[in-house]
C-alpha cells in the first residue's frame, strides 16, 4: 500500500484465504493519527474491498496498541492542516470532504461486513472510523473518546451522525459535549462495542468474528445491510413488504439451497447418532 514520506508503509492490507481483508493502520509513532498518506492508503484498501469478489469481509485495526488517534494535534498546534492552508478554507473543506467520502463514508456504505478491532485509544476521527464499521470488538485496554471539545472543534468524519445513529441523541450529545474517555467495559455497557476481550486475545477473537461474517453469502449480507440502512425511512408495513420481496429472491439462490441442505444433513446426522 501507499508509503509515508520516509518510505515506511502507512498501512498494511492483507487478504487471507477465508476472504477477510485485514487493514492495519501503521503510523505507530503518531498512534496512527491521520495523514494524507494514511488516508490515501486506506482509500485504496477500501477500493479493493469494494471491487474484489475475493474480499468477503473487512477487519480494521491499528498496530502497536493503538487504534487511531484521529487528527494530528501537533499540526493543530501549529495552525496547520493536512487538507490545506488555513487562509484557504474552501479548498481545505473540499479536500477534507473528498477524503471523508473515500474513507469513512466508503467504509460505512461498503456493502460487505466490517469489524473494527479496537486496541488502545480510538479518538476523534479515529473513533469515527471504528463507528463506521458494522461491528466493534475491543481489548480491555481500549479507550474511546470523541475529544473534539477538548480542542475547540465540533466533530468531523461523520462522528456526530455515527454516534447518534448508534447510541441515540442523549448519549451522543453527552459523549460529544464532555469528551469523556470511555473505557472498554463502559463502551460495552453503552453499546459502543459488542465484545470486550483480554488484549492478548483481541486479534484472534476479532478475526474469528470477521471470518464468521465472511461465510454469510454476499447477497444476503448486502440485503441485510441495505434493510438496516433503509429501516428509519420506512414504516413497519413497508419494511415487511420489502423483506418479503427480498426473502423470495434470496430463497431462489444456489447459496440458500446449499446452506439449507447442509443444515438438514447435519440435523439428520445428529438424530442418527442419538438413536444409536
C-alpha positions in Angstrom: 0.0 0.0 0.0 1.0 3.7 -0.1 4.1 4.7 1.8 4.8 7.7 4.0 7.3 10.4 3.2 10.1 8.5 5.0 9.4 5.4 2.9 7.7 3.3 5.5 4.2 1.8 4.9 1.3 3.9 6.2 -1.0 0.9 6.2 -0.9 -2.8 5.6 -3.7 -4.7 3.8 -3.6 -8.5 3.9 -6.2 -10.8 2.4 -6.4 -14.3 3.9 -7.8 -17.5 2.4 -11.1 -17.0 4.1 -11.8 -13.8 2.3 -11.1 -11.4 5.2 -9.1 -8.3 4.3 -7.2 -7.2 7.4 -6.5 -3.5 7.2 -3.9 -2.3 9.7 -3.2 1.4 10.3 0.5 1.7 10.7 1.8 5.1 11.9 2.9 3.9 15.4 5.0 6.9 16.2 1.8 9.1 16.0 -0.6 6.4 17.2 -1.9 6.3 13.6 -3.0 9.9 13.6 -4.5 10.7 10.2 -2.1 11.9 7.5 -2.6 12.2 3.7 -0.5 9.1 3.2 -2.6 7.1 5.6 -5.9 8.3 4.3 -4.9 7.6 0.7 -3.7 4.1 1.7 -7.0 3.5 3.5 -9.0 4.7 0.5 -7.1 2.3 -1.8 -7.7 -0.6 0.6 -11.4 0.1 0.7 -11.5 0.4 -3.1 -10.0 -3.1 -3.2 -12.6 -4.3 -0.7 -15.5 -2.8 -2.6 -14.4 -4.1 -6.1 -12.9 -7.5 -5.4 -15.1 -10.6 -5.2 -12.3 -12.2 -3.2 -12.9 -9.9 -0.3 -15.8 -11.1 1.8 -15.3 -9.1 4.9 -13.0 -6.3 6.3 -11.3 -6.1 9.7 -9.9 -2.7 10.5 -7.3 -2.2 13.3 -4.2 -0.3 14.3 -0.7 -1.6 15.0 1.1 -1.5 18.3 -1.6 -1.0 20.9 -3.5 1.9 19.4 -6.5 2.1 17.0 -6.3 5.7 15.8 -5.6 9.0 17.5 -7.7 11.0 14.9 -6.4 14.4 13.9 -2.7 15.2 14.5 -2.7 17.7 17.4 0.9 18.6 16.7 -0.2 20.1 13.4 -3.2 21.8 15.0 -0.9 23.5 17.5 1.0 25.0 14.5 -2.3 26.2 12.9 -1.8 23.7 10.1 -4.0 21.0 8.5 -3.2 18.1 6.2 -6.0 19.3 4.0 -4.6 22.7 3.1 -3.7 26.2 4.4 -5.8 27.9 7.0 -6.2 31.0 4.7 -8.0 28.9 2.0 -11.0 27.5 3.9 -13.0 26.5 0.9 -10.1 24.5 -0.6 -9.4 22.9 2.8 -13.1 21.9 3.3 -13.3 20.5 -0.2 -10.2 18.4 0.3 -11.4 17.1 3.7 -14.8 16.3 2.2 -13.2 14.2 -0.5 -11.0 12.4 2.0 -14.0 11.6 4.2 -16.1 10.3 1.3 -13.3 8.0 0.2 -12.7 6.6 3.6 -15.3 6.8 6.4 -18.3 7.1 4.0 -16.9 4.3 1.8 -16.4 2.2 4.9 -20.0 2.8 6.2 -21.5 2.0 2.8 -19.2 -0.8 1.7 -22.0 -3.4 1.5 -19.7 -6.1 3.0 -19.3 -6.9 6.7 -16.8 -4.7 8.5 -15.3 -5.3 12.0 -13.3 -2.7 13.9 -10.7 -4.4 16.2 -10.1 -1.6 18.8 -6.8 -1.9 20.7 -5.9 1.1 22.8 -7.2 4.6 22.0 -9.8 5.5 19.3 -10.2 9.2 19.4 -12.0 11.8 17.3 -11.9 10.9 13.6 -10.3 7.6 14.7 -13.4 6.9 16.7 -15.5 7.7 13.7 -13.6 5.0 11.7 -14.5 2.5 14.3 -18.1 3.6 14.5 -18.4 3.4 10.7 -17.8 -0.4 10.9 -20.7 -2.7 11.3 -19.3 -4.3 14.5 -16.7 -3.3 17.0 -14.7 -5.6 19.3 -12.4 -4.1 21.9 -9.5 -5.1 24.0 -9.6 -4.5 27.8 -7.3 -1.5 27.5 -9.3 0.2 24.7 -10.4 3.7 25.3 -12.9 5.5 23.1 -13.3 9.3 23.1 -14.7 12.0 20.9 -12.1 14.5 22.0 -13.3 17.3 19.8 -14.5 19.6 22.6 -11.0 19.5 24.1 -9.6 21.2 21.1 -12.5 23.5 20.4 -13.9 21.6 17.4 -17.4 20.2 16.8 -16.5 16.8 15.2 -15.7 15.6 11.7 -15.5 12.4 9.7 -19.2 11.9 10.4 -18.7 11.3 14.2 -21.8 13.2 15.2 -24.1 11.3 12.8 -22.5 7.9 13.6 -22.8 8.3 17.3 -26.4 9.5 17.0 -27.2 6.5 14.8 -25.5 4.0 17.2 -26.4 5.2 20.7 -29.1 7.8 20.3 -29.4 11.6 20.8 -28.8 11.8 24.5 -25.8 9.6 24.8 -24.3 11.0 21.6 -24.5 14.6 23.0 -23.1 13.5 26.3 -20.0 11.9 24.7 -19.5 14.8 22.3 -20.0 17.7 24.8 -18.0 16.2 27.6 -15.2 14.5 25.6 -15.2 12.0 28.5 -12.9 8.9 27.9 -14.9 5.7 27.7 -13.1 2.6 28.8 -13.8 -0.8 27.2 -16.2 -2.0 29.9 -18.3 1.1 29.8 -18.2 1.1 26.0 -19.7 -2.4 26.1 -22.4 -1.3 28.5 -23.3 1.7 26.4 -23.5 -0.3 23.2 -20.4 1.3 21.5 -18.8 -2.1 21.2 -20.3 -5.6 21.0 -17.5 -7.6 22.6 -14.6 -7.0 25.0 -11.6 -9.4 25.2 -8.3 -9.6 27.0 -5.8 -7.7 25.0 -3.7 -10.8 24.1 -6.8 -12.5 22.7 -8.2 -9.5 20.8 -6.8 -10.0 17.4 -7.7 -13.7 17.4 -11.2 -13.0 18.5 -11.8 -10.1 16.2 -10.5 -12.1 13.1 -12.7 -15.1 14.1 -15.7 -12.8 14.1 -14.8 -11.3 10.7 -14.3 -14.9 9.3 -17.7 -15.9 10.6 -19.3 -13.0 8.8 -17.3 -13.7 5.6 -19.1 -17.1 5.4 -22.5 -15.5 5.0 -23.5 -15.4 1.3 -22.7 -12.0 -0.2 -26.2 -11.4 -1.5 -27.7 -12.0 2.0 -25.2 -9.6 3.6 -25.9 -6.9 1.1 -29.7 -7.3 1.6 -29.3 -7.2 5.4 -27.1 -4.0 5.4 -29.4 -2.3 2.9 -32.5 -3.2 5.0 -30.8 -1.8 8.1 -30.0 1.5 6.4 -33.5 1.9 5.0 -35.3 1.0 8.2 -35.6 4.5 9.7 -37.2 5.8 6.5 -39.8 3.1 6.1 -43.0 2.3 8.0 -43.1 -1.1 9.6 -45.6 -2.3 7.0 -43.4 -1.0 4.1 -40.3 -2.8 5.7 -42.3 -6.0 5.9 -43.3 -5.8 2.3 -39.7 -5.1 1.2 -38.5 -8.0 3.4 -40.9 -10.4 1.7 -39.7 -9.5 -1.8 -36.0 -9.9 -0.8 -36.7 -13.1 1.1 -38.3 -14.7 -2.0 -35.4 -13.6 -4.2 -32.8 -15.0 -1.9 -34.7 -18.2 -1.4 -34.2 -19.0 -5.1 -30.4 -18.7 -4.9 -28.0 -21.6 -5.0 -26.3 -20.3 -1.8 -29.5 -20.6 0.1 -30.3 -24.1 -1.1 -26.8 -25.3 -0.3 -26.8 -24.0 3.2 -30.3 -25.4 3.9 -29.2 -28.8 2.6 -26.1 -28.7 4.8 -28.3 -27.9 7.9 -30.7 -30.8 7.1 -27.7 -33.1 6.6 -26.2 -32.1 10.0 -29.6 -32.5 11.7 -30.1 -35.9 10.3 -26.6 -37.0 11.4 -27.2 -35.8 14.9 -30.5 -37.6 15.0 -28.9 -40.8 13.8 -26.2 -40.5 16.4 -28.8 -40.0 19.2 -30.8 -43.0 18.0 -27.6 -45.1 18.1 
